[in-house]
């Protein structure tokens, strides 16, 4: 029986707060050291209280787990370590009951070499339907212009298979052979798997590594016209059979190169804005807004039903593919002093360690994430400032168990610590005894409470997910200033928000030309505090180190009344009771 999606608004993903997590990292319910769906269900109330509206689950399918589950051995089942298909259905129902949508992975570029399709292909004769599910060649000299993605582990995009007596093609690891999309049967299998999960009620799919679906001689085998034709077929199948579902594209490319993946609003609904992320860190380190304003200026407009996906960190390295060589060298120097912090072409660190656990900088970066045009994606644990473990291999240092409390195994599991899929973080600064949910829930000034409040504030205003963006150009380049506007149409009011961010470690003054808003009153949105009325003169503000302001711009009649009749802030002296010491 086909279930309907949980969202009622076709554009629900524009207003979403997406939370990325791995089932095995979140909560273990049976004491085997591995997180599972029953455990995740037990933590859904926490995510609901945080303000999350959409859960993005990393791969949970049967897999040898040589690439954290992206090496899939069965597209239509659940890895037994994480539970059963019924457990997933129960999780999905419980998430929907809490008004949270669910996105899962659609990894269609490659499979595991343990997938039955590949095992059949190895033993089948050349030209047979089984062999044609993958890309084979008698030589490894084809597609020589195609770059290698994992340069520190792979020496070629071809690997010899003794059983097949041929080379097979793989853009990722050698244990992940690429599917052959020139074979129509491959797309049919992909659609079959996609429909399986959508029929259960899943709300969206993240399409992993979609630029690499087809191969052609004389090209880099990326973003070929055939790839876009295949994505259009996938989208058409979704639109034909389902309502209010969406596709999130992973294409680590420049904004102008990603733009075709939206098509005319008939390919992907959303795509990650990869180049923006490293430039946010660059702007912070350089104390200069130029890296951010420059990449946004290169970002093309999207169809009305499309959206950028924004993130500060995720389960992979902080990728530096979309920067210049000089910028990459600068980022390595600034954010990864220890070579063990680097992998591939990137930096494998979580948010808090990247900024030296500086609370002001963490808050500043999150203010940008939540106020830039696009849908924010939070990585599990970053809401409490979790650390990483650079001594774990691959990108596993940022995939350690969620830290719930200071008890054994951080409250993640009752297993013997040695049985955990990865050890919990135990260093003095980021260790679970110091950084955990339980402690921060009881501390009203914690990062967790701050994050929850900021998410709640963002959800009150559609301007953040759907509004326009205009950068202001004050002389002080250490201050990033931008205006978000949204005309809600006849059924809702328009919204205008002025955002400022001080990228410097020192206090900064700024003068803004807001003459076009003269007569209106900025109201600070966290405390609902009115600021002086805007005139046709430069508007002067000062910002403390690494601070930010969100100011809702209201007509004078809408603004809250100032504290005193003449508009000056009233200073209310508290009543002091002085107790004399006892005379002896």
N, C-alpha and C positions, 0 to 999 in steps of 0.2 A: 504494500500500500504506500503510495507516494504521499509524503507529508508536506504541508505548506511551510514556507519559511516563517521565521518568527517576527520579522520586521514588517511594519505597516507602511512606512515611508519608502518609496523607491530610491530615494537619495540618502538613506539612513547612514551610509558610510561616511558622508561628508561631516556629520556631527559626532562621529564615533570617537571614543577613547579606547584604543586598541592596546591590549596587554599580551605580550608575547611570552609564552612559557613552554617548557618541556615537561611532559607528563612525568617522566622519570625523575625530574629534579624538584618536584613540588611537594609531594607528601606520600610517604609509604604507609599503606594501611595494614600490610600483613607481615611486616618485620623481615622481609627478605633483602632490605637495603636498596630497593629500587622503587621509585615513585610509581603510582598506579592510578587508574581512574576512580576507584572508590576513595582513595586519599584526596584526589583533586576535588571530588564532590564535597568532601568534608571541609574544604577551604573556600568554597564558593561564596559563603557569606562575607568572608574577609574581602574578596575581590569586589563584591557588590558594595560594601561599605567604602571601599577605596574610591568608587565612582566609575569603575571600569564598565564599559558598555559592550565590548566585543573581545572575545578571547581568540588569540591566534595560537594554535597548537602546532608545535614542531612535529616531525614525522613520528607516528606511533604504530606504523605498520610492521608486519613481520620482516626482520632484517638481520643480517650478520652483525650490524652495528659497527661496521668499519669506518663509516662516515656519519656517525651520530644519527643513523636512521635514514639518511638521504640515499642509501643504497638499499632500495626496496626489493623484497623478495616476493611480495604478494600485495597487490593494490587494494584488495577488498576484504581485509581482515585486520585484526588487532594483534600486535605483538603480545604473546602470552605473558611476558614479564609485566605488562601494563594492565592486564585484565582481559576481559572477553568482549565480544561485539555487543552483548547485552549490557555490559558495564558502560560501554561508550554511549549506547542509546539512553541509558539512565542518566549519564552525565549531561547529554545534550538536552534532555527534558528538564533537568534541574537548572541548567544555565538559562534556558528559555523561560522558565518559570520566574527567574530573577531578572528578566528583560535584558539578558546578555546574548548577543549573537555569537556564533562560533565560526571561525575560519580554519580550514585544514589545508594541508599541503597537497598540491598536484604536481608531483615530480615526474615530468614526462620526457625530459631530454635523455634520461638514462635509467637503467635498473641496476640491481646488484648482479654480479656474475653468478650468484646462486639462484637467481630467478629461474623458474622452470622454463621460461621462454628461451633464456640463453643456454641453459643446459641442453635443451632440444636442438637449438641452432648449432651448437658445437658438433653434435653427432649426426646432423642431417647433411645430405649432399649439397654441394653448391647449386644455387638456383631453386632449391626447394622452398615451399612456403615457410617452413620453420627457420631455415637459414636466413631468409630475407627479412626477418624481424629486426636484424641488426646490420651494421655497416661493416662489410668485409673487403679485404683487398689482398692480392698475392704479394704486394709490395708495400713498404712503409714510406714510399716517396710521394704518394698523393697528398694533395692539400698542404704542400710544404710551407705556404705563406701563413698558415694558421698558428697564432701564438700558443704557447703552453701556459695554462692558468696556474697550476701548482708547480712553479719552477723549482722549488726547493725539494720536491719529492719525485717528480716525473721528468723523464728525459725525452719523451716522445708522446704524441697523441695516438700512436699505434702500439699495440701489444700483440706479440705472436702467441697463438694458441696451438699447442701441439696436437690436440685432438682434431681440431678443424683443419689443421695444416694451412692456416691463413692468418693474416693480421686483422684484428678488430679495432674499430675507431672509438676513442673516448676523449671527450674534452676535459673530463675531470680525472679522478683517480683511475688507475688501470683495472681496478676491480669494479668499475662502473661503466660497462659498455653502453655506447649510445644506441638508442632505437633508430630504426630506419624509416623515417617519415615519407620516403618515396614509395613505401609499400602502404597502400590504402588500409590494409588490415591493422596497421599500427594505430592510426587515428581512430579506427573503429573500437579498438581495445581501450584506448584512452577515454573515448566518450562513454564506453560501457562502465568503466571504473568511476568516472565523474558522476554519472547518473546514479550509480549505486549509493554514493554518499549524499547527493542532493535529495534523493528519494527519502533518505532517513531524516531530512530536515536541516542539513548543514547549510549555513547562510552564505558561505563564500569559499573561494579557493585561492590560495597563493600559488601562482605558477612559477616554479623554480627554474632559473636558468633558461628562460624562453628564447633568447637570441640565437641559440645554437641548434635549432631543430633540424635544419637541412644543411647539406654539404654541396658545394659546387667548386669545380676546378677553377683556379685563377682568382679566388676570393678568400677572404678571411673566415668564410663560413659563419658569418654573423648577420643577423637581421636581413636575411634574404627575402625577396618578394614571396617566395613559397611559404616562409615562416608566417608572414602576416596573413596569407590566405588560410593557413591552418588555424590560426587564432580566431579569425572571423568565423570559421565553421564551428569552433568550440563555443564562441559567444552566441552564435545563432541557435545552437542546440540548447543553451541555457535559456535564452529569451523565449524560445518556442515552448519549452516544457515547464518553466518555473517562473515565479515572480519574486522580485526584490532580493535576488541573489547577486553576488558580484565577484569579479576577478581582480586580484592584486598581482601585478607583474613585477618580477624581479629581473631588472635589466640594468646592470652596472655600467652605465654609459652617460655621455654628456646629455644635458636636457634636450637639445635639438635632435639627438639620435634616439632618445626615448619617446619623443613626441609621436612618431608613427605608431607606437604600440597602443595608443588611444584610438587610432583610426579617425573616423568621423563620429566618434562616440559609439562605434560598433565593434571595438576590439576589447581592450581591458578598461575597467572602470577606474582603476587606480594603479599607479606605479611608484616605486620608491624614488625619492630625489637623492640619489647617492652623492653627487658632487657637492651638495650643500653641506652635508654633515662634516667633512673634514675642514671645510672653510669656516664653519662656526668655531671650531677649536683654534684654527689659525688666527681668526680675528681676535679671539680672547687672548691668545698669547702675544700677538703683536700690538694689542690695544688699539686696533684700527678697524673701522667698520668696512673698509674697502673689499676684503675678500667676500663678505656676505653680499653687499650691494652689487658687486661685479657679477657673481654667479646668478643672482636673481634677475639681473638685467639680461642675462643670456637664456633665461627660462621662457619658453614660448607659452602663449595662451593655450588653454585646453577647451575642448567641447564642454558645454554646460553640465553634462552629466558625468564629468570626469574630475579626478582629484589627485593631488600628489600625496604620497605617504611619507611622513617625516619621522626621523628617529635620531637619537643621540648615540645609542649603542644597541647592539643586538647579539645574537649567538655567534656571529662570525667576528673576524678581526675588523678593526677600524681601517677599512680599505683605503689605500692611497693610490689606486689605479687612476682615478679621475683628477689628478693634480699634475703639475709640471715636475720635472726632475728636481729643480731647485726647491719647490714647495715640499716635495717628498723628503728631501734631505733635512729641511727645516723642521718638519713634523717629527721625523725620527729623533732629531736632536732634542726637541722640546718635550716630547711625550714618551720616549722610550730609551732612557739612558742605558738600561741594561739590555744587551742584545737578545736575551731570552724573552723580552717583551715583544719581539718582532716575529712575524711569520708571513710567508708568501710576500705580498706587496702591501703590508699593513702592520697594525699594532694590535696585539691581542690583550686588551685591558678593558676593565669595566669603567663606568662613568666616574665613580668616586676616586679611585686611584689615579685616573688620568689627570684630575685636577687637584691632586695632593690632598684629597679629603677636605677641601676648603668649602665649607657650607655655603658661603656667599656665591662662590662660582657655580656650585651645583644648582642653587636656586636660580641664578641668572640664566644658565643654559636651559633649564626647564621652562623658564618664562618665555624664552625664544621658541622652544618646541611647541608650547601651548598657544602661542599667539601668531606664529607665522601661518601663511595660507597653506592649508593642507590638513591632513588627519594625523594627530600625534600617535606614536607607537612607543609604549613603555616596555622596557625589558625587565623581566621578573627580578626582584631584589633591588633594583635601582631606586625604588621608592623608599628604601631604608638605608641606602648607601652601602650596599654589599661590596666586598672586595673580591679579589681574584687570587688565583694560585698559578704563578708563572712557571712553576716547576712541573706542572702537568703537561703532557704532550699535546701536539696539534693545537686546536682552539679550545681545548677542554678546560683551560684555566678560568674561563668565564661561564662555565656550565656546571658549577658545583651546587650542592643541595641548598634549597631555600632555608634561611635561618629564622626559625619561628620563636625559639626561646633559649635560655641558657642551659637547658638540661642536656643530657647525652644526645649526641648527634644533632644538636640544635633543634630538637623536637621534630626533626624530619622523619626519623625512623627509630624503632626500638631494637634494631639489629645490632649485633656485635659491630663496633666501628670498622673493623677490617672488612666486613661484608659490603659496606656501602659502595655503590657504583663508582663514586669518586669521594675522596675525603672531604669533610666540611672544612671551611676556612678557619684556621686556628691561630693566626698571628695576633700580636697584641693590639693592633689598631683595628683590623677588620674582623677579628675572630668572632664566632657566634656568641661568646659570653658577653661581648661588648655591643655588637650590632645584631639585633634581633627584633622581631615584630612585637613580642610581648613587652619588652622594655619601652619601645617607642609608643605603643598604644597608651601606656600609663604616663607618658611625658608629653604634656600639651605643647611643648616647644620643639618636639622632635621633627625630623625630616619627614617622617610618615604623616604626621598630622598636617604639616605644611603642604605636602603633595596632595593630600585628600582635599584640603581647602581650595587649592588652586584648580584642581579638576572640577570641583563643584562650581567654582566661579566661572570657569570657561563654559560649562554646560548651560549656564544661564543666558549666554549670548551666541546667537547663530552667526554673528559677524566673523567669529574666528574660523569657523569651518567653511563659510560660504561667501565671505566678503572680499572686496577688492583690496589691493595693497598699493600704497603710495609712499615712497621713501622721501623724507625731508633731508635737506642738505645743509645742516648747520656747519659753521666753520670748524668747530671742534670735532675732529674725526674719531675721537675716542668715544663719542656718544652715537649710538644707533637710534634713529627716530623714524617712526613710520605710522601711517594712519590707515586703519582698517575701516571700510565702509560697507554697509549692507542695506539694500532697499528690500525690505521684506515683502513688498507688494501690498495689495489691497487688504490682505487678511492679517497683517502684522506691521508693527512699527519699524521704521528704519533705525539703524544703529551706527554710530561713529565712535571709534575708539582710537585714542592716541597712545602709542607704546614707546617707551624710552628705555634704553639699556646702556649703562655705563660699563664699557669693556675694560676700564682701567682699574688698577689696584689703588688708585688715589681718587679723592673726590674731584668732581669735574663740574664746571659751569657750562650751560648751553643756552643759546638764544635761538628761538624758533620763529620762523615767519608763518604766523597763523592768521594773517589778515583776512583770508577767505572764510574764517570761522569767527570773525569779530562779533561780539555781543553774546557769544555762547559761554557756558561755564564748564570747565573741566572738573570732573568729580573722580577722585581716586577710588578705584573700584573695590579694593580690599576692605577699606574702612568706611567707604561711602562719605569721604571728606571733600567738601567743595574747595576748589582752588580759586585764585583770583580770576575774574572775568577776562576773557580774551578781548584785546583791542586791536587796532590796526598797527600798533607798535610791536617791536620784537618782544616775544614772550620769553622771559628769563626764568630759568630753573637751575637748581644745583642738585647734583646727585652724589650720594655717598659712594665709596668704593664698591664696585661690582653690584650696584643696585639697579633696580628696574622700577618703572612706574607703568601702570595701566590706568589711563584716564578716559572715562566715558564723557563724551562731549555732548552736553545737554543744552537745550534752550533755557533761557533764564527762568521761564515759568516752571520748568521741570526740575530744576536743580534743588537740592535740599537747602533749607534755610541755614544761613551761617549762624554761628553761636551767639552773635550779638547783633544789635539793630544796625550798627554802622558798618558791619561786614568784617570787623576785626575779631580775631579769635579771642574768646574769653579765657582768662586764666583763673581757674577755680582752685582756691587754696583749700587743701583738706583741713578738717578740724583736727587740731593737735591736742592731745591730752598728755600733759606732762605729769608723771607720777614722781613725787618727791621720794628720795630714798628714806628708809626708816632711820629715825634718829636713835642713836644709841647713847 
